Amino acid sequence: MKPIQRRSLVDTVVDRLHSEITSGSWPVGTRIPTEAELTEQLGVSRPSVREAVRSIVQLGLLETRQGDGTYVVADDPTEVALRRTIDVADAREVLAVRRALDILAAREAAGNRDDDDLAALADALAGRRAAIEAQDVDAFADHDVAFHLGVAGASHNRLLVGLYASFDASLRHSVAQNSCLSNNADPNTADLHEALFRAIERRDVDAASAAAVGVLDQSEQSLDG
């Protein structure tokens, strides 16, 4: 048997900082106390605080901004790790995984959605249409991503929502690069987002699943093009 090693002071500080973030005491967007303040609050040396903060930064939960301080940028290390994996994955690999998640999200949304979910989805679709009229690619990507995250949210499955949220950056990049606006395609040709919304609205599980598949088929065709 190997001897039990004592935990280092830095590990203990890391646990305290990690707990402040994951518990919500330091919400995303919060600037954490300065190094001097943490040293005083925790009763440890500055080097221990500095090393602990560096470790949390490497996890992707904190971000140090030169001259401005250190901010909480995420509260789930698992989600951060998954997002990093997705960011370097092949686009077709991402679509293959999204296909499984989108079908599940559509089916669950059709079965579990409420009126607030429908209102959020309708707003996203309206913003999407307005962006098309304005030829605004960035706004189109924002509203398109909001729609898909809204479908996942309408499932009321927290695990599914967390998994899907990991795809937000990849999804936004894909939409911006392969949308009807960026490819000068006809935006009114067989847009299945509306069909997906209507299927969810009338709680038609099979139609929602079929529309979700159709949306992804269109995305794959844009990659081939």
N, C-alpha and C positions, 0 to 999 in steps of 0.2 A: 504494500500500500504506500502511496505517495503521501508525504507530510502535507497537512493543511496549511496553505499559505495565508498569511494575514492580508486583509484588504488594505490597499494603499489609501492614503488620505485623498489623493486625487480621485480614486474610484468612488469614495464616499461623497465627494463634492459633485461628481458627475451624476450620481444617483439623485442628489438633492435638486440639482438644476433640471434634470430630466423630469422629475416629479412635478416641479413647478409648471413645466410646459404641458405635460400630458394631462395634468389634473385640471387645466384651464385657468390656473392662477395667473399665468402669463399667456394670454390669448395670442393667436397669430396676429402680427402687426405691432405687438408691444415691444417697446425698447426696454431691455432688461436693465437692472441696476449696473452702475459702473463697476469696474474692477475693484476700486477702493471701497465702494459701498458693500459689495459682496464679501470682501475680505473682512470688513467689520461685522457684517451680519452673521457670517458663518464662523468667525473666529479662527480663520486659517490664514496661511501666508498668501501673498500675492502670486508667487509662482504656482501654487496649487490651484488657485482660482483660474489663472491664465491657462494652465494646461487642461483643466476641466472644460472651460469654455471652448478651447480649441477642439476638444474631442466632440462636443455637441455640434460645433460647426461642421466637422467632418461627417457627422451623421446626417446633416442636411436640415436640422431643426432650427439652427441659428445662422444668422448672416451678419458678418462684421462689415460695417460701412465706414470707410475712412473719414474721420473727422465728425462722425455723427453718432457712433455708438454701435451696439450689437442688438439685432432685432430677431424676434421669433418669426420664422417664415413657414414653419410646418409644425404639426403636433403629433404626427404619427410616423415613426421611423420606418415601419413596414411599408407604408404607402410611398414614402420617399424612395426606398430601395426599389420598389416595383416600378415607380416612375422612371428612375434612372435606367433600369433594364429596358423598359419600353422605348426610351429615347434613343437607344443604340440598336434597337431591333430592326430587322428588315420590314419595310412597309407591308409586304404581303403577310408576314408573320403576325403583325399587329392586326391586320384585317381578319385573319383567320380566328384569332382569339376574340376580337370584337364581334364576329359573327355569332359565336356561341353566347356571348354576354348580351348582345342586342336582341337576339331571339328571346332569351329568358326575360330580359327587361320588358320587352313589348308584351309578352304573355302575362307577366306579373302585373304590369301597369294596367292592362285591360281588366284584370280581375280585382285590383285593389285600389284603383284611383279614386280620388274624391274631387269635389268641386274646385277646391283650391288648386289641385294639380292641373285640372283642365284649364283653369284661368291662366296659370303660369305657362302652360304649353301654347295656349292661344296667343299670349303676349309674345312669346319667342317666335312663333310663326309670323305674326304681324311685323315684328322687327325685321325678320328675314326678308319678307316681301318688300318692305320699305327700302332695305339695303340694296335689293336687286334694282328697284326703280332708280335709286340714287347712284348705282354702279359703285358702291362702296364695299370693296372686298373685305376690309378689316371688320366693318360692322356686320357684314354677312357672316363671317366666321364666328364672331361673338354670339350672334343670335342662333346660328346653327348648332354650335356647341351647347348653348343654353338649352336648346330644345332636346338634344340627346341626353344631357344630364337630367333634364326634367322628366324624361321618360323613365330613366332609372329611378329618380326620386319618387315617381308615382307608383313604383313597385312596393314602396314601403318596406323594402328589405335592406337593412342597414349594411350588411356585408356586401351586397351587390352594389349599393351606392358607393361604398368605399373603394371597391375594386374599379368601378367605372370612373371614379374621380381621378384615378391614377393615369387614365388615358387622356386627360384634358389637354395637356400640351401637345401630345402626338396628334390628337383629333383636330385641334386648332390648326396645326401646321398642315395636316392633310387637306382640310377644308380650304385653307388659304391658297394652297398650291393647285388643287384639283377641282375647284368649284366651277359652276357654270360661268361665273363672272371672269375668273382668271383664264378660262379656256375659250372665252367668247362663244359659248354654246347657248342654245335656246333655253332660258330658265323655266319656260312653261311646258317643256316636253316631259310628260310622265313624271312629274315631281311627286314622289311617293310619301313625302313628309306629311302632306295634307291627308293622304289616305291612311297613314299610320295614326294621325291624330283622330280622325273620324272613327277608326276601328276601336281605339282606346275609349273614345267618348261613348260609344254604344256597347262597350264591354264585349266586343267580339274578339275572343282570344285568338282564334285561327287567322282571322283577317289581319290582326295586328302583327302576328308572327310573319305572315306572308309579306306584309308591307315592309317590315324591318329587313327581311331578306332582300327585298327589291332595292331598298336604299343602299345596302352594302354591295349589291351587284353593280349598281350604278357607279359606286366608288371604285370598284375593281376595274370596270371598263375604262374609267378615266386614267387609271394607271397604265392600262394597255395602250391607250391613245397617246 
